[in-house]
């Protein structure tokens, strides 16, 4: 029997409530819903009372002010424990749910805290250590998904005819090709400079550089055959993100006009989905982003509707607003460089909500849970500890029926003794992430 639409009785039909109600009730639980502000329009449907009024027979969630406000302001938040889950925006004892799940979910998923004043890191990014999830130790669990499971358990006790959709776990492997080549693709001046450095520093790279440039030997960073074969053998859904920005202090990719690089993009694009890896500057400069998007389309000869910012450099809301206006449909930047986990509290994609303009967009955000450089560079884990971290994140994502997304770089998977243990972690992830 088909569910009747759930009616949400509230004082005002506001965009923030509509966004989070659709996320929780529709996208996660599979329920149809509508907001009513007139009791006479409730009818015989299941009712969530999201107001300060008393409503007989309804499932009551006490609202805090957040969803009915405009703009941003610091929120008073006290985190407590309920059913081994962290919760905030607590409710009165008379309510049917112990906290305002709509407001708490909106706070995390919209990244409300990133609109407030903060001290950026050296690259201008929001620090993971400033987040509520990090401060209270719940960054590594998808709390919004788990809250929603508890909401379903509670609400079905009052409305026993309700049925919820099943959320199936899936995994997506992604690659950022910041530096596809060690030597190929670099202009003459950069290679001459590199060769002089190799010789004067008595580096062993001089002969490799010359062999690659003059004898057709394989570039040491070109391990894409290994990467793609591993994905094929494990039947892994895979996406590649290619940078085509201009060379800078932070951008080391080859010129977008370089033949070796263009051929690599075309070759990978014949078999896998590819997207844009916008440059450091493109994260906040719309014109630079548009230029780079057009470059990739010129090479690929197809539309490119996916992106992930270089250095994971997100400035809320301008970065997402810009790429949405440019026609990007999916972005994969939502996560931290220095910490693993669920930056938005979710293990699934969600639509970007612009808190300043108070509107939902068509841009879907696909949060990732782990990046190779986080494990190796920031947290400096050995292979066994890295596997444990990956295993836990996959377990949490499976528990939520969510989407596990990992980020890898070809430079972490080189065919060298130093990279062998990280190839082991990569191969472990491919096996462990399978349903």
C-alpha positions as CSV (number, residue, x, y, z in Angstrom):
1,X,0.0,0.0,0.0
2,X,1.3,3.4,-1.0
3,X,2.2,5.8,1.8
4,X,0.0,8.9,2.3
5,X,2.1,12.1,2.1
6,X,3.5,13.1,5.5
7,X,2.2,16.5,6.5
8,X,4.6,18.8,8.3
9,X,2.6,21.3,10.4
10,X,4.6,24.4,11.1
11,X,4.3,28.2,11.6
12,X,5.9,29.2,8.3
13,X,6.7,27.5,5.0
14,X,10.4,28.4,4.7
15,X,13.1,27.3,2.2
16,X,15.4,25.9,4.9
17,X,12.8,23.6,6.2
18,X,11.8,22.5,2.7
19,X,15.4,21.6,1.9
20,X,16.1,19.5,4.9
21,X,12.6,17.9,4.9
22,X,13.2,16.7,1.4
23,X,16.6,15.4,2.3
24,X,15.5,13.4,5.3
25,X,11.9,12.4,4.4
26,X,12.2,12.0,0.6
27,X,15.8,11.3,-0.3
28,X,16.8,9.1,2.6
29,X,13.4,7.6,3.8
30,X,11.5,7.6,0.5
31,X,8.4,9.4,1.9
32,X,6.4,12.0,0.1
33,X,5.7,15.1,2.2
34,X,4.2,18.6,2.2
35,X,4.2,21.5,4.5
36,X,1.0,22.9,5.9
37,X,0.5,26.0,8.1
38,X,-3.3,25.6,8.4
39,X,-4.6,22.9,10.7
40,X,-7.7,22.5,8.5
41,X,-5.5,21.1,5.7
42,X,-4.0,18.3,7.7
43,X,-6.7,15.7,6.9
44,X,-6.0,12.1,7.9
45,X,-2.3,12.0,6.8
46,X,0.5,11.2,9.2
47,X,1.6,14.5,10.8
48,X,4.9,15.8,12.1
49,X,4.2,18.8,14.3
50,X,7.1,21.1,13.9
51,X,5.7,24.0,15.9
52,X,5.3,25.2,19.4
53,X,1.6,24.4,19.3
54,X,0.1,21.2,20.7
55,X,-1.4,18.9,18.1
56,X,-3.2,15.7,19.1
57,X,-2.1,12.6,17.3
58,X,0.9,14.2,15.7
59,X,4.6,13.2,16.0
60,X,6.1,16.2,17.7
61,X,9.6,17.7,17.0
62,X,10.3,20.9,18.9
63,X,11.7,23.5,16.6
64,X,14.6,25.8,17.3
65,X,14.8,29.1,15.5
66,X,17.5,28.2,12.9
67,X,15.3,27.2,10.0
68,X,13.1,30.2,10.4
69,X,15.9,32.7,10.4
70,X,17.7,34.4,7.4
71,X,21.4,35.0,7.2
72,X,23.9,33.5,9.5
73,X,24.8,34.0,13.2
74,X,26.7,32.0,15.8
75,X,24.4,29.4,17.2
76,X,24.3,28.2,20.9
77,X,25.1,24.5,20.7
78,X,25.4,22.0,23.5
79,X,26.2,18.5,22.4
80,X,24.8,15.6,24.4
81,X,24.6,11.8,24.0
82,X,21.5,9.9,23.0
83,X,21.5,6.2,22.0
84,X,25.3,6.5,21.7
85,X,24.9,9.3,19.1
86,X,25.9,12.9,19.6
87,X,22.8,15.3,19.3
88,X,22.3,19.0,19.7
89,X,19.4,21.5,19.6
90,X,17.7,19.4,22.3
91,X,14.0,19.3,22.8
92,X,11.6,19.4,25.8
93,X,10.6,16.1,27.4
94,X,7.1,16.4,25.9
95,X,8.4,16.0,22.4
96,X,8.4,12.7,20.5
97,X,12.0,13.2,19.4
98,X,14.8,14.4,21.8
99,X,16.2,17.1,19.5
100,X,15.4,19.2,16.5
101,X,16.7,16.8,13.8
102,X,15.7,19.2,11.0
103,X,17.8,22.1,12.4
104,X,20.7,19.9,13.4
105,X,20.9,18.2,10.1
106,X,20.6,21.6,8.2
107,X,23.4,23.0,10.3
108,X,25.8,20.1,9.3
109,X,24.7,19.5,5.7
110,X,24.5,23.1,4.6
111,X,27.9,23.7,6.3
112,X,26.4,26.6,8.2
113,X,29.4,26.8,10.4
114,X,31.7,27.5,7.4
115,X,29.7,30.7,6.7
116,X,30.7,32.1,10.1
117,X,33.9,33.9,10.7
118,X,36.9,31.5,11.1
119,X,40.7,31.5,11.0
120,X,41.6,29.9,7.6
121,X,44.6,27.6,7.2
122,X,47.6,28.5,5.1
123,X,45.7,27.8,1.9
124,X,42.6,29.8,2.9
125,X,40.5,26.7,3.8
126,X,38.2,26.0,6.7
127,X,40.0,24.0,9.3
128,X,38.7,20.6,10.2
129,X,39.6,21.3,13.8
130,X,37.2,24.2,13.9
131,X,34.2,22.0,13.0
132,X,31.6,20.9,15.6
133,X,32.1,17.3,14.5
134,X,35.8,17.3,15.1
135,X,35.5,19.2,18.5
136,X,33.0,16.6,19.8
137,X,34.6,13.6,18.2
138,X,31.9,12.5,15.7
139,X,33.6,13.4,12.4
140,X,34.0,9.7,11.6
141,X,30.4,8.8,11.8
142,X,27.6,9.9,9.4
143,X,25.4,11.3,12.1
144,X,22.6,12.7,9.9
145,X,22.1,9.2,8.3
146,X,22.1,7.6,11.8
147,X,19.8,10.2,13.2
148,X,17.4,9.6,10.3
149,X,17.4,5.8,11.0
150,X,16.4,6.6,14.6
151,X,13.7,9.0,13.4
152,X,12.2,6.3,11.2
153,X,12.1,3.9,14.2
154,X,10.4,6.4,16.3
155,X,7.9,7.7,13.8
156,X,6.7,4.3,12.7
157,X,5.6,3.6,16.2
158,X,3.1,6.3,15.9
159,X,2.2,5.8,12.2
160,X,2.6,2.0,11.7
161,X,1.4,2.0,8.1
162,X,4.5,4.0,7.0
163,X,7.1,2.1,5.0
164,X,10.6,3.4,4.2
165,X,12.8,2.8,1.2
166,X,15.9,0.7,1.3
167,X,19.2,2.5,0.9
168,X,21.8,0.3,-0.8
169,X,25.5,0.9,-0.1
170,X,27.7,1.6,-3.1
171,X,31.3,2.7,-3.6
172,X,33.1,5.1,-6.0
173,X,36.8,5.3,-6.5
174,X,38.2,8.7,-7.6
175,X,41.6,9.9,-8.9
176,X,43.1,13.3,-8.9
177,X,45.9,13.6,-11.5
178,X,47.6,16.7,-10.1
179,X,50.9,15.6,-11.6
180,X,50.4,12.9,-14.3
181,X,54.0,13.0,-15.4
182,X,57.4,13.5,-13.7
183,X,59.1,14.7,-16.9
184,X,56.8,14.4,-19.8
185,X,54.5,17.3,-20.5
186,X,56.9,19.9,-19.0
187,X,58.2,22.7,-21.3
188,X,61.9,22.8,-22.2
189,X,62.8,25.4,-19.6
190,X,61.3,23.5,-16.8
191,X,63.0,20.3,-17.9
192,X,66.4,22.0,-18.3
193,X,66.0,23.5,-14.9
194,X,65.1,20.1,-13.5
195,X,68.0,18.4,-15.2
196,X,70.5,21.0,-13.8
197,X,69.1,20.4,-10.3
198,X,69.4,16.6,-10.8
199,X,73.0,16.9,-11.8
200,X,74.1,19.4,-9.2
201,X,72.4,17.6,-6.4
202,X,73.8,14.3,-7.6
203,X,70.2,12.9,-7.8
204,X,69.6,9.6,-9.5
205,X,66.8,11.2,-11.5
206,X,69.1,12.7,-14.1
207,X,69.4,9.5,-16.1
208,X,65.7,8.7,-15.7
209,X,64.8,12.1,-16.9
210,X,67.0,11.8,-20.0
211,X,65.8,8.3,-20.7
212,X,62.2,9.4,-20.6
213,X,62.7,12.5,-22.8
214,X,65.2,11.1,-25.3
215,X,64.8,7.3,-25.4
216,X,61.0,6.9,-25.0
217,X,61.3,5.3,-21.6
218,X,58.1,5.3,-19.5
219,X,57.6,8.3,-17.2
220,X,57.8,7.2,-13.6
221,X,54.5,8.9,-12.7
222,X,52.7,7.2,-15.5
223,X,51.1,4.3,-13.6
224,X,47.7,4.7,-15.1
225,X,47.7,1.1,-16.6
226,X,48.1,-0.2,-13.1
227,X,45.4,2.0,-11.7
228,X,42.8,1.2,-14.5
229,X,43.6,-2.5,-14.4
230,X,43.0,-2.6,-10.7
231,X,39.7,-0.9,-11.1
232,X,38.6,-3.2,-13.9
233,X,39.6,-6.3,-11.9
234,X,37.5,-5.2,-8.9
235,X,34.6,-3.9,-11.0
236,X,35.0,-0.5,-9.3
237,X,33.0,2.5,-10.4
238,X,35.7,5.1,-11.1
239,X,36.1,8.8,-11.9
240,X,39.1,10.7,-12.9
241,X,39.6,14.5,-12.4
242,X,42.1,16.3,-14.6
243,X,43.6,19.8,-14.1
244,X,44.0,22.1,-17.1
245,X,44.9,25.3,-15.3
246,X,47.9,27.5,-15.9
247,X,51.2,26.6,-14.1
248,X,51.5,28.3,-10.7
249,X,53.0,27.8,-7.3
250,X,50.2,25.4,-6.5
251,X,49.4,23.9,-9.9
252,X,52.1,21.6,-11.4
253,X,50.1,19.9,-14.2
254,X,51.3,20.0,-17.8
255,X,50.0,22.6,-20.2
256,X,46.5,21.7,-21.6
257,X,48.1,22.0,-25.1
258,X,50.7,19.3,-24.4
259,X,50.1,16.3,-26.7
260,X,51.1,13.6,-24.2
261,X,48.8,15.1,-21.6
262,X,45.9,15.5,-24.1
263,X,46.3,11.9,-25.3
264,X,46.2,10.7,-21.7
265,X,43.0,12.5,-21.0
266,X,41.4,11.1,-24.2
267,X,42.6,7.6,-23.4
268,X,41.2,7.6,-19.9
269,X,38.0,9.3,-21.0
270,X,37.3,6.5,-23.5
271,X,36.8,4.1,-20.6
272,X,36.0,6.1,-17.5
273,X,34.0,9.2,-16.5
274,X,36.2,12.3,-16.2
275,X,35.7,15.6,-14.6
276,X,37.5,18.9,-14.1
277,X,40.1,19.4,-11.3
278,X,39.9,23.2,-11.1
279,X,43.1,25.1,-10.3
280,X,43.9,26.7,-6.9
281,X,42.8,30.1,-8.3
282,X,39.6,28.8,-10.0
283,X,38.0,27.9,-6.6
284,X,37.0,31.6,-6.2
285,X,37.5,33.1,-9.7
286,X,34.5,32.4,-12.0
287,X,36.3,33.5,-15.1
288,X,39.3,31.2,-14.5
289,X,36.9,28.3,-13.8
290,X,35.0,28.9,-17.0
291,X,38.2,29.0,-19.0
292,X,39.5,25.8,-17.5
293,X,36.1,24.0,-18.1
294,X,36.2,25.0,-21.7
295,X,39.7,23.7,-22.1
296,X,38.8,20.3,-20.8
297,X,35.7,20.2,-23.1
298,X,37.9,21.1,-26.0
299,X,40.2,18.1,-25.3
300,X,37.5,15.6,-24.3
301,X,35.0,16.6,-27.0
302,X,32.2,15.9,-24.5
303,X,30.4,17.8,-21.7
304,X,32.2,17.7,-18.4
305,X,29.7,18.1,-15.6
306,X,31.8,17.0,-12.6
307,X,34.5,18.7,-10.6
308,X,36.7,18.6,-7.6
309,X,38.7,21.5,-6.5
310,X,42.5,21.3,-6.3
311,X,43.7,21.4,-2.7
312,X,40.0,20.8,-1.8
313,X,39.8,24.6,-1.7
314,X,36.2,25.4,-1.0
315,X,35.1,28.9,-0.1
316,X,31.5,29.0,1.0
317,X,29.3,29.8,-0.8
318,X,31.2,31.4,-3.7
319,X,33.0,28.2,-4.9
320,X,29.8,26.1,-5.2
321,X,27.8,29.1,-6.5
322,X,30.3,29.6,-9.3
323,X,30.4,26.1,-10.5
324,X,26.7,25.7,-10.3
325,X,26.3,28.8,-12.4
326,X,28.8,27.3,-14.9
327,X,26.7,24.2,-15.4
328,X,28.5,21.7,-13.1
329,X,26.0,19.1,-11.9
330,X,28.2,17.1,-9.4
331,X,31.1,18.2,-7.2
332,X,33.3,15.8,-5.2
333,X,35.3,18.3,-3.0
334,X,33.4,17.9,0.3
335,X,35.9,16.5,2.8
336,X,39.0,17.6,4.7
337,X,42.6,17.3,3.6
338,X,43.9,16.6,7.1
339,X,41.2,14.4,8.5
340,X,39.1,11.5,7.3
341,X,35.4,11.3,7.9
342,X,32.0,12.9,7.0
343,X,32.5,16.6,6.7
344,X,28.8,17.3,6.1
345,X,27.6,14.5,8.5
346,X,26.3,12.5,5.5
347,X,27.4,9.4,3.6
348,X,25.4,10.2,0.5
349,X,25.1,13.0,-2.0
350,X,22.9,16.1,-1.4
351,X,21.9,19.3,-3.1
352,X,23.9,22.4,-2.4
353,X,22.0,24.9,-0.3
354,X,23.2,28.5,-0.5
355,X,22.7,29.8,3.0
356,X,23.3,33.4,2.1
357,X,20.7,33.4,-0.7
358,X,18.5,30.9,1.1
359,X,17.9,28.7,-1.8
360,X,18.5,25.2,-2.9
361,X,20.4,24.5,-6.2
362,X,20.6,21.7,-8.7
363,X,24.3,21.2,-7.9
364,X,24.8,17.8,-6.1
365,X,27.6,17.5,-3.5
366,X,29.2,14.1,-3.3
367,X,31.2,14.0,0.0
368,X,34.2,11.7,0.2
369,X,35.4,10.0,3.4
370,X,39.2,9.4,2.9
371,X,42.1,10.6,0.7
372,X,45.5,8.9,0.4
373,X,47.4,12.0,1.2
374,X,45.4,12.4,4.5
375,X,46.6,9.0,5.6
376,X,50.2,9.3,4.4
377,X,51.1,13.0,4.6
378,X,48.9,14.5,7.3
379,X,48.2,11.7,9.7
380,X,51.5,9.8,8.8
381,X,49.9,6.4,9.3
382,X,51.6,3.1,8.5
383,X,49.9,0.7,6.1
384,X,48.2,-1.3,8.8
385,X,46.8,1.8,10.6
386,X,45.7,3.2,7.3
387,X,43.8,-0.1,6.5
388,X,42.1,0.1,9.9
389,X,41.0,3.7,9.2
390,X,39.6,2.8,5.8
391,X,37.9,-0.3,7.1
392,X,36.1,1.7,9.8
393,X,34.9,4.3,7.3
394,X,33.6,1.7,5.0
395,X,31.8,-0.1,7.8
396,X,30.2,3.2,8.9
397,X,29.1,3.9,5.3
398,X,27.7,0.5,4.9
399,X,25.7,0.8,8.1
400,X,24.2,4.0,6.8
401,X,23.4,2.5,3.4
402,X,25.5,5.3,1.9
403,X,28.2,5.9,-0.7
404,X,31.8,5.4,0.1
405,X,34.1,7.7,-1.9
406,X,37.9,7.6,-1.7
407,X,40.5,9.9,-3.4
408,X,43.8,8.6,-4.8
409,X,46.7,10.1,-6.7
410,X,48.9,8.4,-9.2
411,X,51.9,9.8,-7.3
412,X,50.9,7.7,-4.3
413,X,50.8,4.5,-6.3
414,X,54.2,4.6,-8.1
415,X,56.1,1.4,-8.9
416,X,58.8,2.1,-6.3
417,X,59.7,0.5,-3.0
418,X,58.5,3.5,-1.1
419,X,55.0,3.3,-2.6
420,X,54.5,-0.5,-2.3
421,X,52.7,-0.3,1.0
422,X,50.4,2.3,-0.3
423,X,49.6,0.1,-3.3
424,X,48.7,-2.5,-0.7
425,X,46.3,0.0,1.0
426,X,44.8,0.9,-2.3
427,X,44.2,-2.7,-3.3
428,X,42.9,-3.4,0.2
429,X,40.4,-0.5,-0.2
430,X,39.2,-1.9,-3.6
431,X,38.5,-5.3,-2.0
432,X,37.0,-3.9,1.3
433,X,34.7,-1.5,-0.4
434,X,32.8,-4.1,-2.4
435,X,29.2,-4.6,-1.3
